[in-house]
């Protein structure tokens, strides 16, 4: 891959173990890109990387999800600062910041940012040959009525 991606990693409490295992399994891919995380997820990934001898200078932590971290990452999506999002969601328990979660998911869909919500889709996305194809440009969404001139 010729360019450095910015990848958002977010995981609800009951999915953090999955996220840490996934991140460690994919450390060779993740370590060459910029990683932005919600607070607790980012600190856990940083610790796991350090324990495996991996530099963590490419990991940037936002606030925790309930304190606005999901909203901070959603704002980065709107500003086109995120290339890929991995958000392991706990669909079995209610979340106190559900509105922020839905906002992040919606902004990824509106701004055509690929978002994986489980490990399998995350694996498929990071192994896509399109990341290495410099001639591939994702189409901009055509929201004609809402687009600025």
Secondary structure, 3 states (H helix, E strand, C coil): CCCCCEEEEEECHHHHHHHHHHHHHCHHHHCCCEEEECHHHHHHHHHHHHHCCCCCCCEEECCCHHHCHHHHHHHHHHCCCCCEEEEECCCCCCCCCHHHHHHHHHHHHHCCCEEECCHHHHHHHHCCHHHHCCCCCCCCCCCCCCCCC
